[in-house]
Amino acid sequence: MSCVIVVRHAMPEVVHGVSSRQWGLSEASREDCVLLAHALPPGIGRVWSSDERKAKETADVVGLRLGLPVSVDVGFGEVDRPDVWDRDYREVAAGYLGGADEPGWEDRRAVTGRFGAAVDRACSGTDQDIVIVSHGMAMTLWMASLAPIAAVDWWRALTFPDAWRIEIETGVVERVWMGGAR
């Protein structure tokens, strides 16, 4: 199997009162995507994306710059969770990644399973590396299922955008590119 480069989407423009699933990218974030695309290693055969707007827009810029088509798989979507929280989102998300059960949040094993199945579909029939544009929590859970990373610390350190290469057979992980926004 080839290697997978997992990308956290670029920084979205936050629109209060609108679901985060609908947020898009600013012009500055699109420029970050151009820098990311140029930092990716050669030999990439395809770009994949979650179906959420911010991820798809990130993937579209990367795909355009690399001259590659972008495919969408809902399996790369973020953790299913309520749109509104009464507590600090980052702390709730960190607790969830650390093992706390949150009412209305998707089961962590289900996230890992659907993400892994989507990776298998994306890698099927290719011996080239692929790029997957996804979301912080979903990619963290999947990566932690394959590699010895501390999920909460790793997630907290992710930038917008961020790119990590993982050798699926060995669990070896290396950062490919780091954006500036956290």
C-alpha positions in Angstrom: 0.0 0.0 0.0 1.1 3.5 -0.7 1.6 6.3 1.9 -1.2 8.6 2.8 -0.8 12.3 3.4 -3.5 13.5 5.7 -4.2 17.3 5.6 -6.2 19.3 8.1 -8.2 21.8 6.1 -7.2 25.5 6.0 -8.6 28.0 8.5 -12.2 28.7 7.7 -14.0 32.0 8.0 -16.1 31.6 11.1 -19.7 32.7 10.6 -21.6 32.9 13.9 -25.1 31.3 13.7 -24.0 29.1 10.7 -23.1 25.5 11.1 -19.3 24.9 11.0 -20.0 22.4 8.2 -20.9 25.3 6.0 -17.9 27.5 6.7 -15.7 28.3 3.7 -12.2 29.7 3.3 -10.9 33.3 3.2 -8.6 34.5 0.5 -5.7 34.3 2.9 -6.5 30.7 3.7 -6.6 29.9 -0.1 -3.1 31.3 -0.3 -2.1 28.9 2.5 -3.4 26.1 0.4 -1.2 27.1 -2.5 1.8 27.0 -0.2 0.8 23.6 1.0 0.4 22.2 -2.5 3.9 23.3 -3.4 5.3 21.7 -0.3 3.8 18.3 -1.0 6.2 15.6 -2.2 6.2 14.4 -5.8 4.4 11.2 -6.7 0.9 12.0 -5.5 -1.7 10.3 -7.6 -5.0 11.7 -6.3 -6.5 14.2 -3.9 -9.5 13.2 -1.7 -11.7 15.3 0.6 -14.4 15.3 3.1 -17.7 16.6 1.9 -17.6 19.6 4.2 -17.1 23.0 2.5 -13.8 24.1 4.2 -12.2 20.7 3.4 -13.4 20.6 -0.2 -12.2 24.1 -0.8 -8.8 23.2 0.6 -8.7 20.1 -1.6 -9.8 22.0 -4.7 -6.9 24.5 -4.4 -4.4 21.6 -3.8 -5.8 19.6 -6.6 -5.7 22.5 -9.0 -2.1 23.3 -8.1 -1.1 19.7 -8.6 -3.1 19.2 -11.7 -5.0 16.3 -10.1 -8.7 15.6 -9.8 -10.4 15.8 -6.4 -12.7 13.0 -5.2 -15.1 13.3 -2.2 -15.8 10.6 0.4 -18.1 11.3 3.3 -16.0 8.9 5.3 -13.4 11.6 5.7 -15.9 13.9 7.5 -15.3 15.4 10.9 -16.7 13.8 14.1 -20.5 14.1 14.1 -21.4 16.3 17.0 -23.9 19.0 17.9 -23.5 22.4 16.2 -23.9 24.3 19.5 -22.0 23.8 22.7 -22.6 25.3 26.2 -18.9 24.8 27.2 -15.5 25.7 25.7 -15.3 23.8 22.4 -11.5 23.1 22.6 -11.8 21.7 26.1 -14.8 19.5 25.2 -13.1 18.3 22.1 -9.8 17.5 24.0 -11.8 15.6 26.6 -13.6 13.6 23.8 -10.2 12.8 22.1 -8.9 11.8 25.5 -11.7 9.3 26.0 -14.6 11.2 27.6 -18.0 10.4 26.4 -19.9 13.5 25.1 -23.7 13.2 24.6 -24.5 13.5 20.9 -21.0 13.0 19.7 -20.1 10.1 17.3 -18.5 7.1 18.9 -14.7 7.2 18.6 -14.5 3.7 17.2 -17.1 4.5 14.6 -15.1 7.5 13.5 -11.9 5.4 13.2 -13.8 2.7 11.3 -15.4 4.9 8.8 -12.2 6.9 8.2 -10.2 3.7 7.8 -12.8 2.3 5.3 -12.6 5.5 3.3 -8.8 5.3 3.3 -9.1 1.7 2.0 -11.4 2.9 -0.8 -9.1 5.8 -1.7 -6.0 3.6 -1.8 -7.7 0.8 -3.8 -6.2 0.3 -7.2 -3.3 2.8 -6.8 0.3 2.4 -5.9 0.8 6.2 -5.6 0.6 8.3 -2.5 -2.7 10.1 -2.0 -3.7 13.3 -0.2 -6.7 13.3 2.1 -8.1 16.6 3.2 -10.1 16.1 6.4 -10.6 17.6 9.9 -8.7 17.7 13.1 -10.5 15.3 15.4 -11.4 12.7 12.7 -7.8 12.5 11.4 -6.4 12.5 14.9 -8.5 9.5 16.0 -7.5 7.6 12.8 -3.8 8.4 13.1 -3.8 7.5 16.8 -5.3 4.1 15.8 -2.2 3.4 13.6 0.7 5.3 15.1 2.0 6.0 18.6 0.8 9.5 19.0 -0.7 11.2 22.1 -4.1 12.1 20.5 -4.9 15.2 22.6 -1.4 16.7 22.4 -1.1 15.9 18.7 -4.6 17.5 18.0 -3.8 20.6 20.0 -0.6 21.1 17.9 -2.3 20.9 14.5 -2.3 24.0 12.4 -4.6 25.3 9.7 -3.7 23.8 7.3 -1.4 21.0 8.4 -0.1 17.9 6.4 1.2 14.6 7.8 2.5 11.6 6.0 1.8 8.1 7.4 3.2 4.8 6.3 0.2 2.7 7.0 2.1 -0.6 7.3 4.6 0.7 9.8 2.8 3.6 11.6 5.7 5.9 10.8 4.4 9.5 10.9 6.2 12.7 9.7 5.0 16.2 9.3 5.1 17.3 5.6 4.0 21.0 6.1 2.8 23.2 8.9 0.6 26.2 8.4 0.7 29.3 10.6 -2.8 29.4 12.1 -3.9 27.5 15.2 
